[in-house]
Amino acid sequence: MSNLIVINTSFNPWYNLALEEYLLDKVTDYDNILFLWQNANTVVIGRNQNAWRECRTELLESEGGKLARRSTGGGAVYHDSGNLNFSFILPRSSQDFLIQAGIITKAVGKFGINAYVNGRNDIVTDQGKFSGNAFTYRKNRALHHGTVLVDVDREKLGRYLQVSKEKMQIKGIKSVQSRIVNLKEYDSGITVERVRDAIMQAFVEEFGQCEIADCSKEIDIFDRKFDMAEVHRTYEIYSSWEFRYGEAPKFDIEWANRFSWGEVVIHLTLKNGVIIKSRIYSDALDELFIANIRQCFDNVPFKKKDMAEAVVKQHPDSPMAKDIAEYILSKEM
């Protein structure tokens, strides 16, 4: 079994996400890969989210920040130099969220911090959440990535992110800032570099010895190991306005509901009683499910029964599809 640790020094979110996708899709010589990276003053939204709904985009960009869209599901997060991102890329057959999350809890445990998995994708302490996690899959490979809040700027996080009232009510919180905790609050001596080293050590303890590609020590290591032309082609996609923002939402009807597995926002444009255009946005972790139903109401009559049937038809065995159908049938129209 061969393992690889990749350490990048770029703070550009579009480049980091492009490199991550390259490691997932193109680097097949290693069983287990750990990619450690950081972004500067960035809001990263989930694959199926509406940028304008999740982020104060004009404020972010006016203050020199960047908006990025990742390949995984889940909600919007704020990244700055006080946050460390990790990506586990593993064989799909052997990936296990609890094992990977255990690497993170073991790493922070080296600083005397007791951390554990809570809910569908969070790693927390008794004082709050410091790591949100998300996932995507290929035929034979899996990606699990997440954040580690070491010393994130809470004020900017609260100003840039727009969290729905429904989500805060369900989570029992007054603001997005009150839900999180920085590891530095436990020990003023904790730094991103020390946490990075602890995660690397825990990864080696779990999977065995690793080859290391660290561009801070070998400036041309990526050029020698990877096809950087391919990475830059993917970068052009991640950095494009079309990918990050998509089509500006114009619609006649908006429905929003939070289910146990995430929030769903449905936009409908009508003509003569028929839905001529639809979009579905969500922070659900199952990004493929949302992607597959995003336009399922197109050309469907604006009637509850027809709409419920349309979403279930896409995924007849999915509990999530049935939840959405039941919600539609409950609407007053």
Disulfide bonds with the S-S distance in Angstrom:
none
